[in-house]
Amino acid sequence: MSSRFQSSLDIVTENDVRRARKHARTIAHRGGLGEREEVRLTTIVSELTRNILKYAGQGTCEFELQHIGGRILVRCTCRDQGPGIADVDAAMTDGYSTGATLGVGLPGVKRLADYFHIETGDQGTVVAIELDMHGNPHV
């Protein structure tokens, strides 16, 4: 048996970042994910939506939840139309920051996700992640 749920949020203000985190928790509950997976997803969404505001000013955060047999797949795609990331390799290095932060955001997102993909250029940045749970995610 298979089921699917999709949703999208506009990210324009700090309040939208809070809404996105809350929505990530809702997706986790709706998917029957355990606390660990909920924290992973919420942390990822928080980092990516904050990046949208800080570096592009606005964007979107899209969610997809799928139940496929005994597998639970959560996808999150964050998009913006900002200036892009000048040096992706550097941005993916722990400690690198152009925004006076600790520089652990994108590398941390990559470590938390089961799948991570980034595309960037002068038309904006897209970051897609997946959490892929097999069997009982509550264990």
C-alpha positions in Angstrom: 0.0 0.0 0.0 1.2 3.5 -0.8 0.0 7.0 0.3 1.4 10.5 -0.4 1.0 13.9 1.2 2.5 17.2 -0.3 2.5 20.7 1.0 4.4 24.0 0.5 5.0 27.1 2.6 6.2 30.5 1.5 9.2 31.7 3.5 9.1 35.5 3.8 9.4 36.4 7.5 10.9 35.0 10.7 7.3 33.9 11.6 7.4 31.7 8.4 10.5 29.9 9.7 8.6 29.1 12.9 5.6 27.9 10.9 7.9 25.7 8.8 9.4 24.1 11.9 5.9 23.5 13.2 4.9 22.1 9.9 7.9 19.8 9.9 6.8 18.4 13.3 3.3 17.9 11.9 4.7 16.0 8.9 6.7 13.8 11.3 3.6 13.0 13.4 1.5 12.4 10.3 4.1 10.1 9.0 4.4 8.2 12.3 8.0 9.1 12.7 9.8 8.8 16.0 11.2 11.6 18.1 14.7 11.3 16.6 13.4 11.6 13.1 11.2 14.5 14.1 14.2 16.3 15.5 16.3 15.6 12.4 13.6 17.0 10.1 12.8 20.0 12.2 16.5 20.9 12.5 17.0 20.6 8.8 13.9 22.7 8.0 15.0 25.4 10.5 18.5 25.7 9.0 17.3 25.8 5.4 14.5 28.3 5.9 16.7 30.6 8.0 19.2 30.5 5.1 16.5 31.5 2.7 15.7 34.6 4.8 19.3 35.5 5.5 20.7 35.1 2.1 17.8 35.5 -0.4 15.1 37.3 1.5 12.3 34.9 0.5 11.6 31.5 -1.0 9.6 28.3 -0.5 9.8 25.1 1.5 8.1 22.1 0.0 7.3 18.9 1.8 6.4 15.4 0.6 5.6 12.4 2.8 5.2 9.0 1.3 4.3 5.6 2.8 5.5 2.9 0.5 4.9 -0.5 2.0 7.0 -0.6 5.2 9.0 2.4 4.1 8.5 6.1 5.1 10.1 8.7 2.9 10.1 12.4 3.7 11.4 14.9 1.2 12.0 18.6 1.8 13.0 21.0 -0.9 13.8 24.6 -0.1 14.1 27.1 -3.0 15.0 30.8 -3.3 15.8 33.2 -6.1 18.7 34.9 -4.3 22.2 35.5 -5.6 23.3 31.9 -5.2 26.2 30.5 -3.2 29.5 31.7 -4.7 31.6 28.7 -3.5 29.5 25.6 -2.8 32.6 23.5 -1.9 33.6 26.0 0.8 30.0 26.4 2.0 29.9 22.6 2.6 33.0 22.8 4.8 32.5 22.9 8.6 33.5 26.3 9.9 33.1 28.3 6.7 30.7 31.2 6.8 30.0 34.3 4.9 27.3 35.4 7.4 29.2 35.7 10.7 27.9 32.3 12.0 29.6 29.1 13.1 29.5 27.7 9.6 28.0 24.4 10.5 24.6 24.8 8.8 24.7 23.2 5.4 27.3 20.6 6.4 25.1 19.7 9.3 22.0 19.4 7.1 24.0 17.1 4.9 25.0 14.9 7.8 21.4 14.8 9.2 19.8 13.8 5.8 19.9 10.4 4.2 20.0 12.2 0.8 21.3 15.8 0.2 21.4 17.7 -3.1 22.2 21.4 -3.7 22.0 23.4 -6.9 23.0 27.1 -7.0 23.6 29.9 -9.4 22.7 33.4 -10.1 19.0 32.4 -10.4 18.9 31.1 -6.8 19.6 28.0 -4.7 17.7 24.7 -4.3 18.4 22.3 -1.5 16.7 19.0 -1.5 16.9 16.4 1.3 15.3 13.1 2.1 14.9 11.1 5.2 14.3 7.4 4.4 13.1 5.2 7.2 12.6 1.5 6.8 10.7 -0.8 9.2 9.7 0.7 12.5 11.0 4.3 12.8 10.1 4.5 16.5 13.0 2.2 17.5 
